[in-house]
C-alpha cells in the first residue's frame, strides 16, 4: 500500500512526432547536398518520412524516391507538387508513380494509399493539390509560374483562361478525393493529419516580403481544398485537423479554426532538409 504522503506519480502520454520535408527540389541541389540529405534520413526522429511535394522533376522523381526510400528508417509517404510534373504530362507521371508504388510497397503516394494509421488515435491522409486561382484575381495578376510552360496539360492550353479552367479541374478533383478521405478517416481516428502541397488558405502565406501581396494568391493557394477543410472542421467539431503543406518555401503555423491548424514548411533551393512536428 502506498504511503499517504508519497509523491504522486505523473503519467505522460507521448506526443506523436512526424518527420517531414517539403520542397526539397533535389534537382536544384548539387551532389554533395543530395548525399547529405539522403544520409540524414537514417537519423530522422520519426518512424517514417513524409514528403509534401516538389521533390524533384518528372524525369528523375522515380529514381529520387527510390533513393530516399532506400535510406529511410521506415515508409516514405508523399504527395506530388507542381514542380514534380515539370517536363511531362500529368497523366504520364501518374502512371509512372502508380507503377513505382506497386513495385515498392515502402513508397506510398497518399491519395491512392487511403487512410494510414499513425497511432491509435491519429491517421494520415493526403492529396496533391493545385493552385486554382480562387483567391486574388487569376486573370489579371502579372505573375506566372513555370507550370504554364513545363506541364503538358497546361502548356497546351490556348490562353490564360483555359489554363485556369484546367487548374481548377485538377484542384476540384483533389478536393473531391479529400472529402472521401476525411469521411473515412473520421470513422477511425479523432486526429487527422492532412498532407498536401499547395497551402489551402491565404492565412498560411507569408505576411511579409515579396510573396505577401494579393498578386501571388492565385498562384499559391488551393481554394478547393481549403473549402473542404473548413467544412470538415465544422462537420467534425470533435476531431482535430493538422494540415502540412509547402509550396511557398516560408514557414507558417496558423489556426483557421479551433480544430484546424495549418503548417507550411520552410525550404531553401539547393539545401534540402527534414523538419519535425509534434501532432497535438
QUISUL-V92590 format. One record per residue. N is the residue number from 1. RES is the residue in one small letter. D_LAST is the distance of its C-alpha to the last C-alpha in Angstrom with 1 decimal. Layout:
{{N | RES | D_LAST} {N | RES | D_LAST}}
This chain:
{{1 | x | 35.5} {2 | x | 33.1} {3 | x | 35.0} {4 | x | 34.5} {5 | x | 33.4} {6 | x | 31.2} {7 | x | 27.8} {8 | x | 24.9} {9 | x | 22.8} {10 | x | 19.1} {11 | x | 16.8} {12 | x | 13.4} {13 | x | 11.0} {14 | x | 10.2} {15 | x | 6.9} {16 | x | 7.6} {17 | x | 9.2} {18 | x | 11.1} {19 | x | 14.5} {20 | x | 15.8} {21 | x | 18.8} {22 | x | 20.3} {23 | x | 23.9} {24 | x | 25.3} {25 | x | 28.7} {26 | x | 30.5} {27 | x | 33.7} {28 | x | 33.6} {29 | x | 33.0} {30 | x | 36.1} {31 | x | 36.5} {32 | x | 35.5} {33 | x | 32.1} {34 | x | 31.5} {35 | x | 32.4} {36 | x | 30.2} {37 | x | 27.1} {38 | x | 28.1} {39 | x | 28.7} {40 | x | 25.3} {41 | x | 23.5} {42 | x | 24.8} {43 | x | 22.9} {44 | x | 19.6} {45 | x | 16.7} {46 | x | 15.2} {47 | x | 17.3} {48 | x | 17.9} {49 | x | 18.4} {50 | x | 17.2} {51 | x | 19.8} {52 | x | 19.3} {53 | x | 23.0} {54 | x | 26.1} {55 | x | 26.6} {56 | x | 30.4} {57 | x | 33.3} {58 | x | 34.7} {59 | x | 37.5} {60 | x | 35.4} {61 | x | 31.9} {62 | x | 32.8} {63 | x | 34.1} {64 | x | 31.2} {65 | x | 28.6} {66 | x | 30.8} {67 | x | 30.9} {68 | x | 27.2} {69 | x | 26.9} {70 | x | 29.7} {71 | x | 27.9} {72 | x | 24.4} {73 | x | 23.2} {74 | x | 22.0} {75 | x | 22.0} {76 | x | 21.9} {77 | x | 20.2} {78 | x | 21.2} {79 | x | 22.1} {80 | x | 25.3} {81 | x | 25.9} {82 | x | 29.1} {83 | x | 30.5} {84 | x | 30.3} {85 | x | 33.0} {86 | x | 35.4} {87 | x | 38.8} {88 | x | 38.7} {89 | x | 38.2} {90 | x | 34.9} {91 | x | 36.7} {92 | x | 37.9} {93 | x | 34.7} {94 | x | 32.9} {95 | x | 35.7} {96 | x | 35.4} {97 | x | 31.6} {98 | x | 32.2} {99 | x | 34.8} {100 | x | 32.6} {101 | x | 29.8} {102 | x | 32.5} {103 | x | 34.0} {104 | x | 30.9} {105 | x | 28.3} {106 | x | 26.1} {107 | x | 25.8} {108 | x | 23.8} {109 | x | 24.2} {110 | x | 21.3} {111 | x | 23.2} {112 | x | 25.7} {113 | x | 23.3} {114 | x | 21.8} {115 | x | 18.7} {116 | x | 17.4} {117 | x | 15.5} {118 | x | 13.0} {119 | x | 12.6} {120 | x | 13.6} {121 | x | 10.9} {122 | x | 9.8} {123 | x | 12.5} {124 | x | 13.7} {125 | x | 16.4} {126 | x | 18.2} {127 | x | 21.4} {128 | x | 23.4} {129 | x | 24.0} {130 | x | 27.1} {131 | x | 27.8} {132 | x | 29.8} {133 | x | 31.4} {134 | x | 30.1} {135 | x | 29.2} {136 | x | 32.1} {137 | x | 35.5} {138 | x | 35.5} {139 | x | 39.3} {140 | x | 40.3} {141 | x | 37.8} {142 | x | 39.8} {143 | x | 37.0} {144 | x | 36.9} {145 | x | 34.8} {146 | x | 36.5} {147 | x | 35.1} {148 | x | 38.1} {149 | x | 40.5} {150 | x | 38.8} {151 | x | 37.3} {152 | x | 40.3} {153 | x | 39.2} {154 | x | 38.8} {155 | x | 41.7} {156 | x | 44.0} {157 | x | 43.5} {158 | x | 46.4} {159 | x | 44.7} {160 | x | 41.5} {161 | x | 41.3} {162 | x | 41.5} {163 | x | 38.9} {164 | x | 36.6} {165 | x | 37.3} {166 | x | 36.5} {167 | x | 33.1} {168 | x | 32.3} {169 | x | 33.4} {170 | x | 31.1} {171 | x | 28.1} {172 | x | 29.0} {173 | x | 29.3} {174 | x | 25.7} {175 | x | 24.5} {176 | x | 26.4} {177 | x | 24.8} {178 | x | 21.3} {179 | x | 22.3} {180 | x | 23.4} {181 | x | 20.4} {182 | x | 18.0} {183 | x | 20.4} {184 | x | 20.5} {185 | x | 16.8} {186 | x | 16.4} {187 | x | 18.9} {188 | x | 17.1} {189 | x | 13.3} {190 | x | 11.0} {191 | x | 8.2} {192 | x | 10.4} {193 | x | 10.3} {194 | x | 13.6} {195 | x | 15.6} {196 | x | 18.6} {197 | x | 21.1} {198 | x | 22.1} {199 | x | 19.9} {200 | x | 20.0} {201 | x | 20.4} {202 | x | 22.8} {203 | x | 20.3} {204 | x | 18.6} {205 | x | 22.0} {206 | x | 23.4} {207 | x | 24.8} {208 | x | 27.6} {209 | x | 29.9} {210 | x | 31.9} {211 | x | 29.0} {212 | x | 28.5} {213 | x | 31.3} {214 | x | 31.6} {215 | x | 33.8} {216 | x | 30.8} {217 | x | 28.7} {218 | x | 30.7} {219 | x | 30.0} {220 | x | 26.3} {221 | x | 24.7} {222 | x | 24.5} {223 | x | 25.1} {224 | x | 25.3} {225 | x | 21.8} {226 | x | 20.6} {227 | x | 22.7} {228 | x | 21.2} {229 | x | 17.6} {230 | x | 18.7} {231 | x | 20.6} {232 | x | 17.8} {233 | x | 15.6} {234 | x | 18.7} {235 | x | 19.7} {236 | x | 16.5} {237 | x | 15.3} {238 | x | 13.5} {239 | x | 11.4} {240 | x | 8.4} {241 | x | 9.5} {242 | x | 8.5} {243 | x | 12.0} {244 | x | 13.2} {245 | x | 16.9} {246 | x | 19.8} {247 | x | 23.4} {248 | x | 23.8} {249 | x | 23.3} {250 | x | 21.8} {251 | x | 18.2} {252 | x | 16.4} {253 | x | 13.1} {254 | x | 13.8} {255 | x | 12.8} {256 | x | 15.3} {257 | x | 14.4} {258 | x | 12.2} {259 | x | 10.4} {260 | x | 11.2} {261 | x | 9.9} {262 | x | 12.4} {263 | x | 12.6} {264 | x | 16.1} {265 | x | 17.1} {266 | x | 20.1} {267 | x | 23.2} {268 | x | 26.8} {269 | x | 29.6} {270 | x | 31.2} {271 | x | 28.4} {272 | x | 25.7} {273 | x | 22.7} {274 | x | 19.4} {275 | x | 16.1} {276 | x | 12.9} {277 | x | 9.3} {278 | x | 6.2} {279 | x | 3.8} {280 | x | 0.0}}
